[in-house]
């Protein structure tokens, strides 16, 4: 099934998949966020994946990680797997797994939570790689990664503040 979806996206222009990949990347965290808002509790399921109040973490996540991780994981690993003649869907999956597992230091659930974003990032990069648009692939994947991190580190905390101020629901307890 994954190979069928991959072949379908190959027919599209790589740039037209960008919005789909962004929505895919934030789908799980959005579902969990709305579940938390709806139930007004979260039973501590994601305590190991909470965002810490640290300005250097915010700056790193927004301005350094997207570029560095795209270069290291998407660009480098895609080239390595392609040299070994790995099939494209397997390259996308392997790069996504390696990317998500490398974030294990953020908590035990981090690899699970980051698999969909990692899949979106590696899929986006590979569509450009396949057409030999390496620079555009690097730039669009870095921007996609930036948008995901911006959503995680800026947009969602702002929503928490608004819900707390206007509705009196403290979701950060």
N, C-alpha and C positions, 0 to 999 in steps of 0.2 A: 504494500500500500504506500509506504514511504517513497519507493522508487517511482510509483505512478504519480504522486504529487510532485516529486522532483522533476520528472519529465514534463509535467504540465507547466511548471514555472519556467522551464527552459524556453518554452514557446513565447513567453512574455518578454518584454524589455526588462532588464534587471532593475531599472529604476522604478518600474511600476509595482514591484514587489515590496518596496520600502515601507509603505504604510502597513501592509499586511504583516511584515516582519516586526514592525514596532508593536502592533496590536498583539501579535503572538507573544512577544517578549514580556509584555505587561499583563497578560491574561491571568496567570495564576495569582500574582500578587494582588491584582484588582479584585479577583474573586474572594480571596482571603480578607482583603480590606473591607469589602462590602459585607461579608459574613460577620466580621467583627463589629462593624457599625450596627448591623441589624440585631445581633444578639447582645450587644453592649458588653460583651466579654469575649475572651479568646481562649480561656482555659490554659494559658501559658504555652500553647503549642509552638509558637515561634519565638520564645524567649531567647533562644540561642541565635536568632537571626535578627535581633533588634538593631536599629541604627543608633550608634552612640553619639553623644553630643561632643563632637570634636571637629574643630574647624579645619585642621590639617587633613582629616579623613575626607571631609567634604571637598576640599581643594584637590586632593589626590584623585578622588573618585570622578570628579568632573573634568579635570584638565590634564591629568597625566595617565591614569589607567586606561581610558579608551584608546589612546594612541599606542601606548606601550603594549597593551594586551592584544590589540589587533595585529600589531607587527609580530609579536612573539607567537601567539596562538594561531590566528587565522592565516597570516601570510606565510610564516615559516613552516608551520605544520602542514599546511595545504601543499606547499612545494615538496616537502619531504614525502608525504603520502603519495603524491602524484608521481614522484620519481620511482616509487616502488610499484607503480601501476595498480594502485588500489582503486576500486570502482568509486565513482563520484558520490553516490549516496552513503557509502561506507566512510569516505573521507569526511563528509559533513557530520555524520554521527560521531566518528572518532574524535574529531576536533572539538565538538560540543561536549563530549564526555570528559576529555582532558581539561578543557576550560573550566567546566563546572566542578570537577574534582579538585582542581588547583585552588579553589576557594574554600576548601575544607577548614582552613584556619579561622574562618568567620563563623563557625558553628557547625554542628553535626548535620543540620538541615540545609545548610547553604548549598551543597551540591544538588540537592533535590530541587530547591527553589530556583536555582540558576540554570537548570538544564534547558528549559524552554527559551530563555533569553540567549543562552549559548548556542542553541540550535538555530535560532533566528540569525545570530551574528555569523555563524559559519556558513549557513545556507546563503545569506546575502553575499558574503565574500566570494563563495565558490561560483555563483552565477556570473560575477564579473571576471573571476580568474579564468573561467572556461572560455570567455570571449576575449581573453588576453588584455583586458582593461584593468591592469593591476593597480594603477594609481586611483582610478575611480572606485575600485573595489575597496582599497584601503581607506579612502576618504569617506565613502558612504557607510562602511562598517564602523568606522570610528565615530561618525556622527550618530549612527543608530545606537551605538554603545553609550555615547554621551547622553542621548535623549532618554535612554533607559535609566541611567544613573541620575539624571536630573529629576526624572519622575520619582525615583526611590528616595533621593536625598533632599529634594526641595518641595515638589508638588504634594506628595503624600503627607509629610509633616505639616505643611500649610493647611491641608484639609483637616488634619487632627486638631489643629489650633482653632480653626473655624467651628468645628463640631463642638469642641469644648466651650468656646466662648458663647456661641449663639444657642446651643441646645443643652448645655450643661452636662454633657456626657464625656467623662474623662476616660478616653480609651487607652491612655498611657499609664494606667495604674499598675 
